[in-house]
Amino acid sequence: MSAVNLASSTRFGLTALRNVADQMEVSQKRLATGKAVNTALDNVSKFFTASKMDGRAAAIDTLSDGVNNAQTALKAASEGIKGIQGIVKQARALTGQALSTSDADARKALAAQFTTLTAEISKVVTDSKINGTNLLNEEDITVTLSEDGSSKTTIEGIAVGSVAAVAGDWATEDNIKASVTALNTFSDTLETAAASFGTSQALISVRKDFNNALSNILKTGASELTAADMDAEAANLMALQTRQQMASTALSIMQSNEATALRLLR
């Protein structure tokens, strides 16, 4: 009688079960992470390409802090300029009142108000400092716009200064007109600064939007490279579960037949 190796069938059944279990583990991991490529072992090319894209996106995202700080400083400076322009407007009203009267005492009183009012300018400048930077006090900001540092822009601060002191308590029209001229020169400086800050704000905003869009594109691209087909994986897992049940049943039958055959051979 030829030898019957029944143990090999059992080993085959166990191997089949182990293979199914391994495949189920892969599908379950893909369903849990949403990724078909979780390590370099899954797909070397896709894994490292996606990692590189994610790394670049992360580097771009780190630029946002510097950009946000610059935007905050620009907003603070712009609001400061608006506040100072409001002071200048009130100061102009005082010069207009002074020019409309020839009363020396009235002019002197208006000149005193002018001095008190314009003294607030320096206080507004001081209060425009934010996050350690004051663009209205000649402090510059350099903003890095690209992850490799090749693109940068410097926002130059300005010296706001103050309006020239009142001339002769506005005793004469020439004294008053001197203050008007000082206001005009000062106002021109403010308008130039406001325009410059506006241009810087626009540039930074455009680049910020571009960086955000680029970061999202990189992240999406990396995700698409490694993403799993969730429907396919769910269907595959169900099929594997069925195979597992069938393999378990088959192994049970093999073991039962093996036991019967051994009893016959005794």
PESUL-V612738 format. One record per residue. N is the residue number from 0. SS is DSSP state (A for helix, B for strand, O for the rest). PSI is psi as a letter, one per 20 degrees, with the letter a starting at -180 (* if undefined). NEAR is the number of other ideal C-beta (glycine too) atoms within 10 Angstrom. Layout:
BEGIN
N & SS & PSI & NEAR
N & SS & PSI & NEAR
END
This chain:
BEGIN
0 & O & p & 4
1 & O & q & 4
2 & O & p & 6
3 & O & o & 13
4 & O & n & 9
5 & O & h & 16
6 & A & h & 10
7 & A & h & 10
8 & A & h & 17
9 & A & g & 15
10 & A & h & 11
11 & A & g & 14
12 & A & g & 19
13 & A & h & 13
14 & A & g & 11
15 & A & g & 17
16 & A & g & 16
17 & A & g & 11
18 & A & g & 14
19 & A & g & 20
20 & A & g & 12
21 & A & g & 10
22 & A & h & 16
23 & A & h & 17
24 & A & g & 11
25 & A & g & 17
26 & A & g & 21
27 & A & h & 13
28 & A & g & 16
29 & A & h & 24
30 & A & h & 15
31 & A & h & 10
32 & A & i & 13
33 & O & j & 13
34 & B & q & 19
35 & O & h & 20
36 & O & o & 23
37 & O & h & 17
38 & O & r & 10
39 & O & h & 12
40 & O & h & 8
41 & O & g & 15
42 & O & o & 16
43 & A & g & 11
44 & A & g & 10
45 & A & h & 17
46 & A & g & 18
47 & A & h & 12
48 & A & g & 16
49 & A & h & 22
50 & A & g & 15
51 & A & g & 12
52 & A & g & 21
53 & A & h & 17
54 & A & g & 13
55 & A & g & 17
56 & A & g & 20
57 & A & h & 13
58 & A & h & 14
59 & A & h & 20
60 & A & h & 15
61 & A & i & 10
62 & A & i & 20
63 & A & h & 13
64 & A & g & 9
65 & A & g & 16
66 & A & g & 18
67 & A & h & 14
68 & A & g & 16
69 & A & g & 25
70 & A & h & 18
71 & A & g & 13
72 & A & h & 26
73 & A & g & 23
74 & A & g & 14
75 & A & g & 19
76 & A & g & 31
77 & A & g & 18
78 & A & h & 14
79 & A & g & 26
80 & A & g & 23
81 & A & g & 12
82 & A & g & 17
83 & A & h & 27
84 & A & h & 15
85 & A & h & 12
86 & A & g & 18
87 & A & g & 19
88 & A & g & 11
89 & A & h & 14
90 & A & h & 24
91 & A & h & 16
92 & A & h & 14
93 & A & h & 24
94 & A & h & 22
95 & A & g & 12
96 & A & h & 16
97 & A & h & 27
98 & A & h & 15
99 & O & i & 9
100 & O & q & 12
101 & O & j & 10
102 & O & o & 10
103 & A & g & 12
104 & A & g & 9
105 & A & g & 14
106 & A & g & 24
107 & A & g & 16
108 & A & g & 16
109 & A & h & 24
110 & A & h & 23
111 & A & g & 14
112 & A & g & 17
113 & A & g & 26
114 & A & g & 16
115 & A & g & 9
116 & A & g & 16
117 & A & i & 24
118 & O & h & 12
119 & A & i & 16
120 & A & g & 22
121 & A & h & 15
122 & A & h & 11
123 & A & g & 18
124 & A & g & 23
125 & A & g & 12
126 & A & i & 14
127 & O & j & 23
128 & O & p & 17
129 & B & p & 17
130 & O & k & 12
131 & O & j & 8
132 & B & p & 20
133 & O & o & 20
134 & O & i & 29
135 & O & j & 28
136 & B & k & 17
137 & O & k & 12
138 & O & p & 16
139 & O & r & 10
140 & B & p & 21
141 & B & p & 11
142 & B & p & 23
143 & B & p & 16
144 & O & i & 21
145 & O & q & 15
146 & O & h & 19
147 & O & j & 8
148 & O & j & 9
149 & O & h & 8
150 & O & o & 13
151 & B & q & 11
152 & B & q & 14
153 & B & p & 10
154 & B & o & 23
155 & O & p & 14
156 & O & r & 19
157 & O & q & 20
158 & B & o & 10
159 & O & g & 23
160 & O & b & 14
161 & O & r & 14
162 & O & q & 21
163 & O & q & 14
164 & O & q & 12
165 & O & p & 24
166 & O & p & 17
167 & A & k & 13
168 & A & k & 18
169 & A & k & 27
170 & O & h & 13
171 & O & r & 14
172 & A & h & 13
173 & A & h & 10
174 & A & g & 16
175 & A & g & 24
176 & A & h & 15
177 & A & h & 18
178 & A & h & 24
179 & A & g & 16
180 & A & g & 13
181 & A & g & 19
182 & A & g & 20
183 & A & g & 12
184 & A & g & 12
185 & A & g & 22
186 & A & h & 17
187 & A & h & 10
188 & A & g & 16
189 & A & g & 19
190 & A & h & 12
191 & A & g & 11
192 & A & g & 22
193 & A & g & 17
194 & A & g & 10
195 & A & g & 17
196 & A & h & 23
197 & A & g & 12
198 & A & g & 11
199 & A & g & 22
200 & A & g & 17
201 & A & g & 10
202 & A & g & 14
203 & A & h & 21
204 & A & g & 13
205 & A & g & 11
206 & A & h & 17
207 & A & g & 18
208 & A & g & 10
209 & A & g & 13
210 & A & g & 20
211 & A & g & 14
212 & A & g & 10
213 & A & g & 15
214 & A & g & 20
215 & A & h & 12
216 & A & g & 12
217 & A & g & 21
218 & A & g & 18
219 & A & g & 13
220 & A & g & 15
221 & A & g & 21
222 & A & g & 14
223 & A & h & 11
224 & A & h & 19
225 & A & i & 23
226 & B & q & 16
227 & O & q & 20
228 & O & o & 11
229 & A & h & 12
230 & A & g & 8
231 & A & g & 12
232 & A & h & 18
233 & A & g & 14
234 & A & g & 12
235 & A & h & 17
236 & A & g & 17
237 & A & g & 11
238 & A & g & 14
239 & A & h & 21
240 & A & h & 13
241 & A & g & 11
242 & A & h & 16
243 & A & g & 17
244 & A & g & 11
245 & A & g & 12
246 & A & h & 21
247 & A & g & 14
248 & A & g & 11
249 & A & g & 15
250 & A & h & 17
251 & A & g & 11
252 & A & g & 12
253 & A & g & 19
254 & A & h & 14
255 & A & g & 10
256 & A & h & 13
257 & A & g & 15
258 & A & h & 10
259 & A & g & 11
260 & A & h & 11
261 & A & h & 11
262 & A & h & 8
263 & A & h & 7
264 & A & i & 10
265 & O & * & 4
END
